[in-house]
């Protein structure tokens, strides 16, 4: 009986995770494809994109599937003019939980100064007056500083 319950729980969580991932990818793709159009402005960002990005952060931090992170970084590059600060904060949140992955993407895959700048901005937002609450803050800050300086 315990095995059956375990199988059901695993299957259910994989199904939900898969739906979340598909939904997040669709929202990010829709936003990227329609960036700058009036239907994809403030209301879309507030009701669709930002909640999806928060899910993306949680999924990425909880697992080892970095496909969402890759898609997120592509979206950020394609929507560089956005005034939305949440993507910077989400990138910083992912950096805090998975610094190696973010560093690898920003130094090997997407060597884009913009991504480094928004990571630095988001990290400042995420850690402001919380330095003592983040267990490895000084290590992350040093790592970020080195990352910012790399070309």
KEZA-398608 format. One line per 10 residues: their letters; for each residue x, y, z of C-alpha. Coordinates in nm, 4 decimals, padded with zeros to 6 digits, always signed. Each point is the difference from the previous one (the first is absolute). Example, Ala and Ser with C-alpha at 12.3 -4.5 7.8 and 13.67 -1.06 7.14 Angstrom:
BEGIN
as) +01.2300:-00.4500:+00.7800  +00.1370:+00.3440:-00.0660
This chain:
BEGIN
xxxxxxxxxx) +00.0000:+00.0000:+00.0000  +00.2826:+00.2433:+00.0870  +00.1612:-00.0661:-00.3388  -00.3252:+00.0750:-00.1807  -00.0420:+00.3268:+00.1899  +00.3603:+00.0952:-00.0747  -00.0499:-00.0706:-00.3719  -00.3197:+00.2069:-00.0033  +00.1699:+00.2932:+00.1768  +00.3005:-00.0093:-00.2341
xxxxxxxxxx) -00.2230:-00.0229:-00.3075  -00.2177:+00.2859:+00.1211  +00.2974:+00.2235:+00.0804  +00.1588:-00.0704:-00.3391  -00.3270:+00.0805:-00.1744  -00.0404:+00.3272:+00.1897  +00.3657:+00.0896:-00.0533  -00.0314:-00.0715:-00.3722  -00.3122:+00.2140:-00.0256  +00.1693:+00.2830:+00.1859
xxxxxxxxxx) +00.3033:-00.0214:-00.2230  -00.2081:-00.0039:-00.3202  -00.2116:+00.2873:+00.1263  +00.3059:+00.2059:+00.0973  +00.1665:-00.0605:-00.3358  -00.3183:+00.0992:-00.1844  -00.0366:+00.3221:+00.1988  +00.3659:+00.0949:-00.0512  -00.0190:-00.0793:-00.3723  -00.3232:+00.1976:-00.0393
xxxxxxxxxx) +00.1543:+00.2942:+00.1823  +00.3196:-00.0139:-00.2075  -00.1859:-00.0329:-00.3301  -00.2341:+00.2878:+00.0854  +00.2372:+00.2229:+00.1942  -00.0926:+00.3648:-00.0389  -00.3582:-00.0656:-00.1098  -00.2692:+00.1586:+00.2135  -00.1687:-00.3316:+00.0878  +00.3247:-00.1149:+00.1606
xxxxxxxxxx) +00.0661:+00.3012:+00.2188  -00.0650:+00.0619:+00.3694  -00.3052:-00.2200:+00.0530  +00.1565:-00.2983:-00.1791  +00.3216:+00.0456:+00.1951  -00.1804:+00.0262:+00.3333  -00.2498:-00.2827:-00.0513  +00.1878:-00.2477:-00.2203  +00.3732:+00.0606:-00.0373  +00.1019:+00.0862:+00.3550
xxxxxxxxxx) -00.1835:-00.2931:+00.1635  +00.1527:-00.2316:-00.2630  +00.3482:+00.1352:+00.0732  -00.0449:-00.0640:+00.3707  -00.0979:-00.3604:-00.0806  +00.3023:-00.0242:-00.2293  +00.2281:+00.1055:+00.2843  -00.1482:-00.2564:+00.2367  +00.0178:-00.2828:-00.2542  +00.3577:+00.0869:-00.0947
xxxxxxxxxx) +00.1117:+00.0294:+00.3613  -00.1724:-00.3231:+00.1009  +00.1368:-00.2100:-00.2849  +00.2788:-00.0541:-00.2443  -00.1935:+00.0704:-00.3191  +00.1573:+00.3132:-00.1397  -00.2062:+00.0110:-00.3194  -00.2249:+00.2614:+00.1562  +00.3016:+00.2083:+00.1007  +00.1294:-00.0153:-00.3562
xxxxxxxxxx) -00.3373:+00.1096:-00.1404  -00.0231:+00.2738:+00.2626  +00.3403:+00.1393:-00.0975  -00.1018:-00.0004:-00.3674  -00.3147:+00.1919:+00.0926  +00.2012:+00.2549:+00.1973  +00.2316:+00.0662:-00.2930  -00.2895:+00.0422:-00.2429  -00.1902:+00.2374:+00.2309  +00.2888:+00.2238:+00.1098
xxxxxxxxxx) -00.2069:+00.3176:+00.0094  -00.2430:-00.1212:+00.2645  -00.0365:+00.2088:+00.3135  -00.1247:-00.3019:+00.1972  +00.2375:-00.0607:+00.2926  -00.1280:-00.3452:+00.0920  +00.2069:-00.1845:-00.2637  +00.3176:+00.1448:+00.1540  -00.1143:-00.1101:+00.3446  -00.0867:-00.3484:-00.1281
xxxxxxxxxx) +00.3396:-00.0345:-00.1678  +00.1620:+00.1017:+00.3280  -00.2144:-00.2496:+00.1897  +00.1168:-00.2754:-00.2318  +00.3585:+00.1195:+00.0424  -00.0390:-00.0210:+00.3777  -00.1234:-00.3606:-00.0135  +00.1944:-00.1237:-00.3070  +00.3009:+00.2312:-00.0469  +00.1976:-00.2505:-00.2063
xxxxxxxxxx) -00.2746:-00.0326:-00.2602  -00.0521:+00.3741:-00.0391  +00.3740:+00.0626:-00.0156  +00.0418:-00.2673:-00.2664  -00.2763:+00.1457:-00.2162  +00.1305:+00.3560:+00.0325  +00.3621:-00.0880:-00.0725  -00.0341:-00.2799:-00.2540  -00.3375:+00.0210:-00.1727  -00.1270:+00.3578:+00.0217
xxxxxxxxxx) +00.2959:+00.2332:+00.0240  -00.2278:+00.3003:+00.0175  +00.0830:+00.3020:+00.2145  -00.3702:+00.0747:+00.0436  -00.0575:-00.3301:+00.1823  +00.2880:+00.0710:+00.2363  -00.1379:+00.3468:+00.0673  -00.3483:-00.1194:+00.0829  +00.1405:-00.2804:+00.2151  +00.1967:+00.2572:+00.1967
xxxxxxxxxx) -00.3083:+00.2230:+00.0302  -00.2236:-00.2902:+00.1051  +00.2568:-00.1267:+00.2484  +00.0022:+00.3433:+00.1610  -00.3793:-00.0068:+00.0213  -00.0161:-00.3537:+00.1355  +00.2683:+00.0431:+00.2634  -00.0647:+00.3581:+00.1136  +00.0104:-00.0007:+00.3803  -00.0123:-00.3816:-00.0066
xxxxxxxxxx) +00.3717:-00.0687:-00.0188  -00.0049:-00.1709:+00.3406  -00.2996:-00.2144:-00.0953  +00.1711:-00.1513:-00.3048  +00.2270:-00.2753:+00.1239  +00.2700:+00.0345:-00.2657  -00.0471:+00.3692:-00.0848  +00.3692:+00.0968:+00.0024  +00.0935:-00.2932:-00.2254  -00.2819:+00.0841:-00.2412
xxxxxxxxxx) +00.0944:+00.3692:-00.0012  +00.3628:-00.0845:-00.0801  -00.1099:-00.2395:-00.2717  -00.2300:+00.2652:-00.1480  +00.2758:+00.2616:+00.0061  +00.2343:-00.2366:-00.1872  -00.2743:-00.0844:-00.2489  -00.0706:+00.3681:-00.0671  +00.3678:+00.0628:-00.0721  +00.0389:-00.2893:-00.2489
x) -00.0297:+00.0747:-00.3673
